[in-house]
Amino acid sequence: MDPIPTPTITVSFAVDLDLKYNPFKGKSPIEFATLIEDDLSDLLLDLRPEVLGAFISITSVHEHNA
């Protein structure tokens, strides 16, 4: 007997993060953004057991001078 398939949904979000960035730590803004992207994906997967996959892509990185 085949198991009853569990319904799934795909939810898309647009999230903007303002982050502290220290250029003297040896990472470019895009390298730092990639680290945050990986952390966010891991966090979402760890946070909720219902999350089957987190597909995150960086759309832009803007550096602001104080």
N, C-alpha and C positions, 0 to 999 in steps of 0.2 A: 504494500500500500504506500503510495506516494504521500509525503508530508504535505500539509496544507501550506501553501506559500504565504509568507508574511508580507503584508502590503508595505511598501516603502514610498517615501516622498523625497523630492529634492527641493531644498530651500536655498535661495541665493540671497546673500547679504552684500551690501557695500559698507565697508568699515574704514574710517579714516582714523589713524592714530597719530597724535602729536607726541613725539618722543624726545627725551634728552639725548643728545648726541655729542660725543667727545671725539673730535677728529684726531686727537693725539694718542688714541688707543690703538692705532694701526689699522683700522678698518675704514674703507670708503663708505659713503652713505648707502650705496647699493649692497655692499657686503653686510653692513649692519642690518639693513632692511631684510635681507635674506635670512639672517639669524632670527629676527623677530618673526618672520613668516614661518619658519620651522617650529619655533616655540608655540606660536598660535595654533598650528596644526596639531602638535602634541597635546596641548592643553585641551582642545576641543575633543580629541579622542579619549583623553583621560577623564574628562568632566562628565560625560554622558555615555552610558553603555549603548544607547540607541544610535549613536553616531557610527556609521559603518565606514565612512571615509570623509576626509576633509580635503577639499581641492581648492587651494588658495593660490592666487597669482597676484603679483605686484603689478599695479597698473601705472604707478608713477612714484617718484621720490623727489621731493623738493627740499633743498637745504635753505634755511632761513638764517640770516646773520643777525645776531642780536644788536 
